[in-house]
Amino acid sequence: MSEKRKRATIREVAQATGLSPAAVSYALRGIQTSEETQERVRAAAEELGYEAHPIARALASGRTDQVGLLCGSLEDYWQQSLAVGIGRALLARDRYALIVDAGGDPERELALARRLRDQRVDGLIVQPLDPSAAFWSELAAAVPVVSIGDALHGGQAQGEVVFDNRRGVTLALEHLRDLGHQRVTVFTPTGASTPDRPADVHVNAEAERLGLRVDVVVVPQSLAAATEVAMRVLGGPDRPSAVFCFADSIAYGVYAATRELGLGVPADVAVCGYDNHPMSALLTPPLTTVDWDIDGIVHSAVRLVVDVIDGKPRRRRVVREPSLRVRASTGPTAP
């Protein structure tokens, strides 16, 4: 029976290279040593089978190599895709994503943000449910924070990947207006505790400018809950001719409701989404939706947070411009 090989120590790497243990530690971390020394130390470490103990490495460097990813609600399929993309992009940079889900609850969001801070993550990427909460300024003073979607209260975040929501709302509502729709119901996941999200504010302003009658309805992001609300709205006598959803996952609930009610899309009701999830092109009919380029968002957010962690911040604010993917779920109003 073969004996299990003893784990190599940093002192053995130091002996093999003729350096001190401290110099070996610096070289493995890529600091305070020449590239030639770093390459020599890495080669010796690989030959000896040396691997830095993660806890010891964190104590020595002050880093955990973990980045927290705080999602507003993973019941939203687009946020699921975003979490997968960010996790993979961080791994490609030798970081690990610690993914947590606020479940649509702003109070839980703040509690989870505090927990991630206390767990000493190196940085935090957040898709805020309540970007106006005063806590974000306090959090950004303790850990590098990058927000996705909306800017955080106080302007203290080290990075922002913000959406031009005004343009996104305008694209969707102008498209429906140009098709002849005058009455539009907007389904939003924004709750009563966070009523001033930019996208929701823009809806009312744009509706007034375009002369549209808009009713805003709060809808949970789970498929079952979205279907239930859509059944109630579309099953009444005063049915809107179009529905604009602030998440494609909510639009999927609208599709389910139309099937239950025997309504046609877009013959009886036009449907527009807001984030171009890959499944949206596979629906029958394919969903018209606002596209934010999820790959670009992933790249920008990960680059911002890693640069801040590594002490080389660059551009602090990235604004994502939307485009409208017009598909068969929107059509002119019935004569």
Buried (B, 14 or more C-beta within 10 A) or exposed (E): EEEEEEEBEBEBBBBBBEBEBEBBBBBBBEEEBEEEBBEBBBEBBEEBEBEBEEEEBBEBBEBBBBBBBBBBBBBBBBBBBBBBBBBEBBEEBEBBBBBBBBBBBBEBBBEBBBBBBEEBBBBBBBBBBBBBBEBBBBBBEEBBBBBBBBBBBBEEBBBBBBBBBBBBBBBBBBBBBEBBBBBBBBBBBBBEEBEEBBBBBBBEEBBEEBEBEBBBBBBBBBBEBBBBBBBEBBEEEEBBBBBBBBBBBBBBBBBBBBEEBEBEBBEBBBBBBBBBBEBBEEBEBBBBBBBBBBEEBBBBBBBBBBBBBEEEBEEBBBEBEBBBBBBEBBBEBEE
